């Protein structure tokens, strides 16, 4: 194994698995402290500001990754970030997203809203869907699939490890959901890890072209998941 990349990929693993949720928590607390509307605004304002910390933190991580790669004469492009993949990558990436979206839609009757709202959000929900979908679709795929999987490859790990280990880190990066309770947190982190592994396989099937995973991740986070996030914030999702 390449010792240099082995050390680098494990450091990245720890930073993404635990540093990212830490920065999200810190950014969220800063938003809550610095912007009065985060605590005293309308429900819609408070919800948007509640996700702002996560959006800010993920883009900070992506900028940091870009600077790091530039310093090492690498780029997002060299990791396949703009690669269009192939039919196999697209098929698996979209299938994984479709299954997750379908699973999330089961909560809609409990929330008392039409399923169609997941695909045609308005107002605050449209802003939230775009913010979370674009941020997660780009940032998380670049960080967990392109960057982390590529470094595990260069460290000498096989394809199975390249898929499983970053997938576990992807699950841990959602530790912030434990604020809703351990069971709720685990109920999000475990499926998220599995979903990350499926997108990891899609990334490999697509010859390390990341675009299929980006699109699938955007669709996943911008539809039913954004509504679930809203009702978890509201405290009315049983």
C-alpha positions as CSV (number, residue, x, y, z in Angstrom):
1,X,0.0,0.0,0.0
2,X,1.0,3.6,-0.6
3,X,1.8,4.8,2.9
4,X,1.5,8.5,2.0
5,X,-2.0,8.1,0.6
6,X,-3.0,5.6,3.3
7,X,-2.3,8.3,6.0
8,X,-4.0,10.9,3.9
9,X,-7.1,8.9,3.2
10,X,-7.6,8.0,6.9
11,X,-7.1,11.6,8.0
12,X,-9.7,12.6,5.4
13,X,-12.0,9.9,6.6
14,X,-11.9,11.2,10.2
15,X,-12.2,14.8,9.2
16,X,-15.3,14.1,7.0
17,X,-16.9,11.6,9.3
18,X,-16.6,13.7,12.5
19,X,-15.2,17.1,11.5
20,X,-17.9,17.9,9.1
21,X,-20.8,17.4,11.5
22,X,-18.8,19.3,14.1
23,X,-18.5,22.3,11.7
24,X,-22.1,22.0,10.8
25,X,-23.1,22.2,14.5
26,X,-20.7,25.2,15.0
27,X,-22.0,27.0,12.0
28,X,-25.6,26.4,13.0
29,X,-25.0,27.7,16.5
30,X,-23.3,30.8,15.0
31,X,-26.3,31.4,12.7
32,X,-28.7,31.0,15.7
33,X,-26.6,33.5,17.7
34,X,-26.0,36.1,15.0
35,X,-29.4,36.3,13.2
36,X,-32.4,37.1,15.4
37,X,-34.8,35.6,12.9
38,X,-33.3,32.2,13.5
39,X,-35.0,32.2,16.9
40,X,-37.8,34.8,16.6
41,X,-38.8,34.7,12.9
42,X,-41.6,32.9,11.2
43,X,-41.5,29.1,11.0
44,X,-40.3,29.3,7.4
45,X,-37.5,31.7,8.3
46,X,-36.4,29.6,11.2
47,X,-36.4,26.5,9.1
48,X,-34.3,28.1,6.3
49,X,-31.8,29.4,8.8
50,X,-31.7,26.1,10.6
51,X,-30.3,24.5,7.4
52,X,-28.0,27.4,6.6
53,X,-25.3,26.1,9.0
54,X,-25.1,22.8,7.1
55,X,-25.0,24.6,3.7
56,X,-22.2,26.9,4.9
57,X,-20.1,24.1,6.4
58,X,-20.3,21.8,3.4
59,X,-19.2,24.6,1.0
60,X,-16.4,25.5,3.4
61,X,-15.2,21.9,3.2
62,X,-15.4,21.9,-0.6
63,X,-13.4,25.1,-0.9
64,X,-10.8,23.6,1.5
65,X,-10.7,20.5,-0.6
66,X,-10.2,22.5,-3.7
67,X,-7.3,24.5,-2.2
68,X,-5.7,21.2,-0.9
69,X,-6.0,19.6,-4.3
70,X,-4.6,22.6,-6.0
71,X,-1.6,22.6,-3.6
72,X,-1.0,19.0,-4.6
73,X,-1.4,19.7,-8.4
74,X,-4.7,17.9,-8.5
75,X,-8.3,19.0,-9.3
76,X,-11.9,18.0,-9.0
77,X,-11.7,17.2,-12.7
78,X,-8.9,14.6,-12.1
79,X,-11.2,12.9,-9.7
80,X,-14.0,12.6,-12.2
81,X,-16.2,15.3,-10.8
82,X,-17.3,16.4,-14.3
83,X,-17.4,12.9,-15.7
84,X,-20.8,12.0,-17.2
85,X,-20.4,8.3,-16.5
86,X,-22.3,5.6,-18.5
87,X,-25.6,3.9,-18.5
88,X,-24.6,1.5,-15.7
89,X,-23.6,4.3,-13.4
90,X,-26.8,6.3,-14.2
91,X,-29.0,3.3,-13.8
92,X,-27.8,2.4,-10.3
93,X,-27.5,6.0,-9.1
94,X,-31.0,6.9,-10.1
95,X,-32.4,3.5,-8.9
96,X,-30.9,4.1,-5.4
97,X,-32.4,7.6,-5.3
98,X,-35.8,6.4,-6.5
99,X,-36.0,3.7,-3.8
100,X,-35.0,6.2,-1.1
101,X,-37.5,8.8,-2.3
102,X,-40.2,6.2,-2.5
103,X,-39.4,5.1,1.1
104,X,-39.5,8.7,2.3
105,X,-42.8,9.4,0.6
106,X,-44.5,7.0,3.1
107,X,-44.3,9.9,5.7
108,X,-46.4,12.2,3.6
109,X,-49.8,10.9,4.8
110,X,-48.6,11.3,8.4
111,X,-47.6,14.9,7.6
112,X,-50.9,15.6,6.0
113,X,-49.6,16.9,2.7
114,X,-50.1,15.6,-0.8
115,X,-47.3,13.5,-2.3
116,X,-47.2,15.9,-5.3
117,X,-45.7,18.5,-3.0
118,X,-42.5,16.6,-2.9
119,X,-42.0,17.2,-6.6
120,X,-43.4,20.7,-6.8
121,X,-42.4,22.7,-3.7
122,X,-43.2,26.4,-3.4
123,X,-41.9,29.3,-1.4
124,X,-39.8,28.4,1.6
125,X,-39.9,24.8,0.6
126,X,-38.6,25.5,-2.9
127,X,-35.7,27.5,-1.5
128,X,-34.9,24.7,1.1
129,X,-35.1,22.0,-1.6
130,X,-32.7,23.8,-3.9
131,X,-30.3,24.8,-1.1
132,X,-30.1,21.3,0.3
133,X,-30.3,19.5,-3.0
134,X,-27.6,21.5,-4.8
135,X,-25.3,21.6,-1.7
136,X,-25.6,17.9,-0.9
137,X,-25.6,16.8,-4.6
138,X,-22.4,18.6,-5.3
139,X,-20.5,18.9,-2.0
140,X,-21.1,15.5,-0.5
141,X,-20.5,13.7,-3.8
142,X,-17.2,15.5,-4.4
143,X,-16.0,14.9,-0.8
144,X,-17.2,11.4,-0.1
145,X,-17.2,9.8,-3.5
146,X,-14.7,11.6,-5.7
147,X,-12.1,12.7,-3.1
148,X,-12.3,10.0,-0.4
149,X,-12.9,7.0,-2.7
150,X,-10.0,8.1,-5.0
151,X,-7.6,8.4,-2.1
152,X,-8.5,5.0,-0.8
153,X,-7.8,3.7,-4.3
154,X,-4.4,5.4,-4.4
155,X,-3.7,4.1,-0.9
156,X,-4.0,0.6,-2.4
157,X,-7.4,-0.5,-1.1
158,X,-9.6,-2.7,-3.2
159,X,-12.9,-1.7,-4.7
160,X,-14.9,-3.2,-1.9
161,X,-13.1,-1.1,0.7
162,X,-13.3,2.0,-1.5
163,X,-17.1,1.6,-1.4
164,X,-17.7,0.5,2.2
165,X,-15.2,2.8,4.2
166,X,-16.3,6.1,2.6
167,X,-19.9,5.0,2.9
168,X,-19.5,4.5,6.6
169,X,-17.9,8.0,6.9
170,X,-20.9,9.3,4.9
171,X,-23.2,7.8,7.5
172,X,-21.2,9.3,10.4
173,X,-21.2,12.7,8.8
174,X,-25.0,12.8,9.6
175,X,-24.4,12.6,13.3
176,X,-26.2,15.9,13.8
177,X,-29.5,14.1,13.5
178,X,-28.9,12.5,16.9
179,X,-30.3,15.8,18.3
180,X,-33.7,14.2,17.6
181,X,-32.7,11.2,19.7
182,X,-30.4,8.2,19.2
183,X,-33.0,6.1,17.5
184,X,-33.9,8.9,15.0
185,X,-30.2,9.5,14.4
186,X,-29.3,5.9,13.8
187,X,-32.4,5.6,11.6
188,X,-30.9,8.2,9.4
189,X,-27.2,7.4,9.6
190,X,-27.5,3.7,8.8
191,X,-29.6,4.1,5.6
192,X,-27.5,7.1,4.6
193,X,-24.3,4.9,4.9
194,X,-26.0,2.2,2.7
195,X,-27.1,4.8,0.2
196,X,-23.6,6.3,0.1
197,X,-22.2,2.8,-0.7
198,X,-24.7,2.3,-3.5
199,X,-23.7,5.6,-5.0
200,X,-20.1,4.6,-4.5
201,X,-20.8,1.5,-6.6
202,X,-22.5,3.7,-9.2
203,X,-19.4,5.9,-9.3
204,X,-17.2,2.9,-10.0
205,X,-19.6,1.4,-12.5
206,X,-19.6,4.8,-14.3
207,X,-15.8,4.7,-14.6
208,X,-15.5,7.3,-11.8
209,X,-17.8,9.7,-13.5
210,X,-19.5,11.6,-10.7
211,X,-22.4,13.4,-12.5
212,X,-24.9,10.5,-12.2
213,X,-24.3,10.5,-8.4
214,X,-24.6,14.2,-8.2
215,X,-27.9,14.2,-10.1
216,X,-29.3,11.3,-8.1
217,X,-28.2,12.9,-4.8
218,X,-29.8,16.2,-5.8
219,X,-33.1,14.5,-6.6
220,X,-33.0,12.6,-3.3
221,X,-32.4,15.6,-1.1
222,X,-34.6,18.1,-3.0
223,X,-37.8,16.1,-3.0
224,X,-39.3,14.1,-0.1
225,X,-36.2,14.5,2.2
226,X,-36.5,18.3,2.3
227,X,-40.1,18.0,3.6
228,X,-39.1,15.4,6.2
229,X,-36.4,17.8,7.4
230,X,-39.0,20.5,7.7
231,X,-41.3,18.4,9.8
232,X,-38.5,17.1,12.0
233,X,-37.6,20.7,12.6
234,X,-41.2,21.6,13.3
235,X,-41.3,18.6,15.7
236,X,-44.4,17.0,14.2
237,X,-42.9,14.0,12.5
238,X,-43.7,11.0,14.7
